[in-house]
Amino acid sequence: VLAMKMIIAIVNDEDSETVSHALTNASYRVTTIASTGGFLSRGLTTFLCAVEDEQLENAISVMKTCYPPVTDEKLKKCKLFVMNVAEYHHF
């Protein structure tokens, strides 16, 4: 049984194509969901990406390449959540 993680990434719509291409070019499967949120209900994209435990750091690094380093917390454009996957079925 493979140990897996689920990455949930919430990004601004303007960055979604860049993030999607970066992940798929790195051979990660990704599901995108259009979403809204924040103070002004801005357009967002939520990515779901299941990876094996040993792929987690690389997948996060791929996403980080889509964004320049930011020191101001208010300017950050991506939120990541990583969860353990109890079971995984693909059919």
C-alpha positions as CSV (number, residue, x, y, z in Angstrom):
1,V,0.0,0.0,0.0
2,L,1.4,3.4,-1.0
3,A,1.5,6.2,1.5
4,M,0.0,9.2,-0.1
5,K,-0.7,12.9,0.5
6,M,-3.4,15.1,-0.9
7,I,-2.3,18.7,-1.8
8,I,-5.0,21.2,-1.9
9,A,-3.7,24.4,-3.5
10,I,-5.9,27.6,-3.7
11,V,-4.5,30.1,-6.2
12,N,-5.7,33.3,-7.9
13,D,-7.4,32.7,-11.3
14,E,-4.6,34.7,-13.0
15,D,-2.0,32.1,-11.8
16,S,-4.0,29.0,-12.4
17,E,-2.8,28.2,-15.9
18,T,0.8,28.6,-14.9
19,V,0.4,26.3,-11.9
20,S,-1.6,23.8,-13.9
21,H,1.1,23.6,-16.7
22,A,3.9,23.4,-14.2
23,L,2.3,20.4,-12.4
24,T,1.3,18.6,-15.5
25,N,4.7,19.2,-17.2
26,A,6.3,17.6,-14.1
27,S,4.0,14.6,-14.6
28,Y,1.6,15.2,-11.8
29,R,-2.1,14.6,-12.2
30,V,-4.2,17.5,-11.1
31,T,-7.9,18.3,-10.8
32,T,-9.0,21.9,-11.0
33,I,-12.1,23.4,-9.4
34,A,-13.3,26.9,-10.0
35,S,-13.9,28.6,-6.7
36,T,-14.4,32.0,-5.1
37,G,-13.4,33.4,-1.8
38,G,-11.8,36.3,0.1
39,F,-13.1,39.7,1.0
40,L,-14.3,40.5,-2.5
41,S,-15.2,37.0,-3.5
42,R,-12.4,37.0,-6.1
43,G,-12.0,34.3,-8.7
44,L,-9.9,31.4,-7.4
45,T,-8.9,28.0,-8.6
46,T,-8.5,25.1,-6.3
47,F,-6.2,22.3,-7.3
48,L,-6.4,18.8,-6.0
49,C,-3.2,16.7,-6.5
50,A,-2.6,13.3,-4.9
51,V,1.1,12.4,-4.6
52,E,3.1,9.6,-3.0
53,D,4.9,10.7,0.2
54,E,8.3,10.8,-1.5
55,Q,6.9,13.1,-4.2
56,L,5.5,15.7,-1.9
57,E,8.5,18.0,-1.5
58,N,9.1,18.0,-5.3
59,A,5.4,18.8,-6.1
60,I,5.5,21.7,-3.7
61,S,8.7,22.9,-5.2
62,V,7.2,22.8,-8.7
63,M,4.3,25.0,-7.5
64,K,6.7,27.4,-5.8
65,T,8.5,28.0,-9.1
66,C,5.3,29.7,-10.3
67,Y,5.7,32.5,-7.8
68,P,8.5,34.9,-7.0
69,P,9.6,35.1,-3.4
70,V,7.3,37.5,-1.4
71,T,8.1,39.1,1.9
72,D,4.7,40.9,2.4
73,E,2.1,38.4,3.8
74,K,-0.7,40.4,2.1
75,L,0.9,39.7,-1.4
76,K,1.0,36.0,-1.1
77,K,-1.1,34.3,-3.9
78,C,-1.1,30.6,-3.0
79,K,-2.3,28.6,0.0
80,L,-1.4,25.0,0.3
81,F,-2.9,22.3,2.5
82,V,-1.4,18.9,2.7
83,M,-3.4,16.0,4.1
84,N,-2.8,12.3,4.6
85,V,-4.8,10.0,2.3
86,A,-6.3,7.1,4.2
87,E,-7.3,5.2,1.1
88,Y,-6.8,5.6,-2.7
89,H,-8.8,3.9,-5.4
90,H,-8.4,4.4,-9.1
91,F,-10.7,2.7,-11.5
